[in-house]
């Protein structure tokens, strides 16, 4: 099973797919959110405290759409 995550960006008030989670030796976590920023420069980077990270359950509804 492939782990999938999405994240609620508390600053931008939007839901995003997570493209990466970066850990440092100091324990700081940076979440990279997939999507283009308003300045046209790829993924958003947010500190873990400014996003609500959610892991996919892998369940699908009756129409086959991931919940």
Phi, psi and omega in degrees: 000133177270128178286132177236141179229153167225165183216138173271117179277108183293331181283312181273350181054050179219154174268138181223155166284149179265124179267336178193155172235118183258129177248143176247169179294340180271000178089358179288141179240133174243129179259127176260121183261129181292139179137161182267132176286166179297336179272004176081015186254058171062216188294149171279145172243129181225146170292150184302333181288345181258009175227154173254107185275132181230132178264139179293144177275339184086355179283150177235151178281183183297340179266004179083011180270132180297135181276000000 
